[in-house]
Amino acid sequence: MSRIAILELFDRYAAEILQRQSQTELDPVPEAFHQMRVYVKRARALIELVDAIAPKFRRRRSMRVFRAPFQAAGTVRDLHVQIEIAGTIAARLGADASTYVGMLAGRERNAVASWLTSGSRITPEALASVRTEIAGAIDRRGWVGLAAEAWLHFNARFRDVLAFDAHGSDLHDLRKRVKECSNLTWIIAEVIPELTIDPRLARALDKLQKQLGDWHDYDVAVRTSAEVPTELPDAAAPEGWSSFLEAVEAERARLRDKVLRGWAALARFAPPGAGARAKVAVARR
């Protein structure tokens, strides 16, 4: 594990963030916002790793750089996904979702306009400041035992995922844990080549992360569709609207069951060991 590897990986993430952010300004399509967020998530996972192995690192200061732009980009992306979900279900049922889709489309236009006119940005200067923080924290920490500490950090995050009460707790919390753990598999592969995570585990985490993302989209759809004012005086429910709501809730339930199966499948993998050998594998039980 080298200082150069960590800084080079951060530089790659920073370049991708700036490129994707520029794309959102030139052509504000949802995919550009989504890709920007992907690389912000990976940069934040790298920062979390540095915080774990270099205790004097100023994590909050570094994370603050990403917060507002990340949230704004997420708003645009989420609204677009909600429009797609509404269109798909309405077409399947022959339901009238025009009022709902109109509400979402208006919000999406406003979110994009706000981003283009006054949205905060991740600047090259801010990213350079985070890079300096990372380099300084690691230099102060020294290099002895860094690989072992990074491995322990992944081990702890994976144990958090396995220990989560997925049946009784909010799946949004599980989604955050899986996202961090999955991103760590990418980072460890880049900066700590002497450690090897079983590819089957990495794929299972990526798959579960996607399943949780799909569930999250329908969870948002359930809550957002409830905002259509059909209970107000003179506000008649659109044709097929009850069936639309039932279909959204049923799909959320189906996706939740899928998440629970994916989460349970992780139990096939033994938690990573903490040993710092030249080659460490996460093996099946």
N, C-alpha and C positions, 0 to 999 in steps of 0.2 A: 504494500500500500504506500503510495508516494504522494507527496504534496503536489507534484506536478499533475498527477492523474486527477486529483480532486479539483484543482483549479481549471484544468483543461475541460473537464466535464461541465463545470459551472459555466465556463466560457461558451461551450456549445449550447447549453440551455439558454443562456442570455441572448445569444445570437438568434436562436429560434424564436424566442419571445418577442424580440424587437422586429423580426421579419414578419411574424404572424400579426403582431399589433399593427404594423404598417399596412398589411393586407386588409385589416378590418376598416382602415380609413379610406383605402382606395376602392374597395369593393366589399361593403359590410354584409357579406353573406354569412349565414349561421356557421358554416363549416370553418370559416376563418376564426370566428370567436372561439369555437370548440378547440381548434388546434392550439390557439394561444393559451387556453386554459390547461391543456395537456402538458405543455412545457413549463407552465408556472407550477403545476402540481409536482412535477419532477424536481424543479429547482427547490421547492419548499421541502420535499423529502430529503434532498441532499443537505439542506440547512439543518433539518432535524437530526440527520446523522452526525453532522459536524458538532451540533450542540451536545449530542450524547458522548462523543469521544473527546471533546475539548470543552470542559465545564465553564471556562471563563468567556466563552463565546456569547455575544450579545444577540440572542435569538430574536427577541421581540423587535428590536430595532431593524433587523434584517427582514423579518416577515412583513413589517409595516409597508415596505416598498410595494408589495404585491396586492395588498388587501383590497383597496377600492377598485382598481381596474379589473381584478379577478371577479369581484362581485358584479360589476357592471356588465362584463362580458357574459357572465353566467345568466344574467337576467335575459339578455337577448337570445341566447341559446335555448334556455328553458321555454320561453314563450313560443319560439318556432316549433319546438318539439310538441308543445301542447296543441298547436294548430294542426300539426300532422296527425296526432292521435285523434283529435276531434273529427278530422276529415275522414280518416280510415273507418272509425266506428260508425259515424253517421251514414257513410256510403253503404256499409254492410247491412245496416238496419233499415235504411231508407228513412232515417230520422231527420228532423229539421234542427240542425245545430247552428243555423246562420247567426242567431243573436249571440251565441257563445263565441263562435269563431270571429265575429265582428268585434266583440269585446277584446279578444286576445290580439287580433291584428292591430287594433288601435294602440294597445299597450306596447306591442312590438315596435310599431312605428315611432312611438314616443321614446322608447328605450334606445333605438338606433339614433334618433335625432339628438338625444341627450348625449350619447357617446360621441357623436361627430362634432357637436358644438361646444360641449363643456366638460366632457368626461375626463377624469384624471388619467394620466399615462404613467407607464413604467419607463423611466428615462435611462439613457446610457450612463449618465452620471450616477444615478441611484444604484444601478447594477454594479458599477465600478466600486462604489462604496461598500456594497455587500461583499464583493470579491476581496477587498482589502480586509474586511472584518474576518472573513474565512481564513485568509492567509495568516493574519496576525494571531488568531486563536490557535491554529494548528502549530505555528512556530513556538508560541508560548508553551503549548502542551508538550511538545517533543514527540518523537516518533516511536519510542519503545512501547510495544504492546498495543499499538493502534488497531492493527488488524483484529486482534482478539476482542478488543472493546467493540469494534464495529460488528463483529459476529454476535457478541452478546446482545447488542442493540436489536439486531434482526431477530434473534432468538426470543427476546422479550416481547417484541411486537407480534411475532407469530403466536406466542403463548396467549397474548391478549385476545387474538382472534379466536383461538380454540376455546378459551375460557368464557367467551361471551355467552350471555343467556339469550340466544337468538329467539327462543320461543316466548320469552316473557318481557323482553326489552325492546326499545325503539330501534328498528333496523337502520335508521340513519346513523346511529353510533357505530354499528357494525360496518356500515359502508365506509366511514372514515378510517376505521382500523384496517380494513382490507385494502383500501386505496393506498395507505401508507406502506403497508407490508408489501404489496405488489410492486410499488415504485421502488422500494428498496432492493428487490431482486434485480431490477435493471441497473441500479447504481452500483451494487456490490459486484456485479459482473464486469462493470467498467473499471472500477477503481481498486478492487481487491481480487485480482485474478487468481491468487493463491487459495481463495475460498470458492467452493463450487456448491451451488444450490441445485438440488435435484430438479431437472427441467420439468418433471411431472408436477412438482409442487408449484413451480413458477407458473405453469400453464393453468393449474387449478385455481391459483389466486387471481390470475388475469380473467379467467372465466367467471369466477364468483364476483369480481369487481363489475364485470359487464352485466351480470344478472341483477346485481344490486342497483346498477344505474337504470336498468329497464324498470325495476320495481319502483324506484324513486320517481321516475317520470309519470307513472300511473298513480302513485300516491299524490303527487302534485295535481294531477288531473282530477282526482276525486275531490280534493279541497277547492280547486279553482272552479270546477263546474257547479259547485254548490253556491257560487256567488251570483248565478243567474237569478234575477228576482221574480220567480214564479209564484211566490206566496204573497206578493203585495196586491192591494186592490187593483182590479182591472189589468193585472199582469197574467195573462193566460199562458199556460205552459205550451211550448212549441210542440208540434205533432211528433209523437214518438220520443219525447224528452225523457219520460220515466224509463223507457227501455234503454235509452242512451246512458242514463245514470247507472242503471243496473249493470249494463255491459262493462262500463268503466270499473265499477267496484268488483265485478267478477274477474276481470283481467288482473286487477291489482292482487286479488286473493290468489289467483293462479300463479302469478309471478312470485308472490311471497313463498308459496310452497316450493317453487323451483329454487329460490334462494336457500331455503332451509335444507333442501337436499344437497345443494352445492356446498353449503357450509359443513354439513355432516360428513361429506366426502373427504374433507380435510383431515378428519380423524384417522384416516389411513396412513398419514404421514407422522412419523415420530418428530417431536419438536427438535429443532437443530441443536446439536451439541455445542458446548462452549469451548471446546478444545481448539487451540490454534495450531493445527498441523499444516503441513505444506499443502495438503489436499483434503478438504473436508466436504463430505456429502451428506445431504439430508436423505435418509433412507426410508423406504417403506417399512412398516411394522410387519 
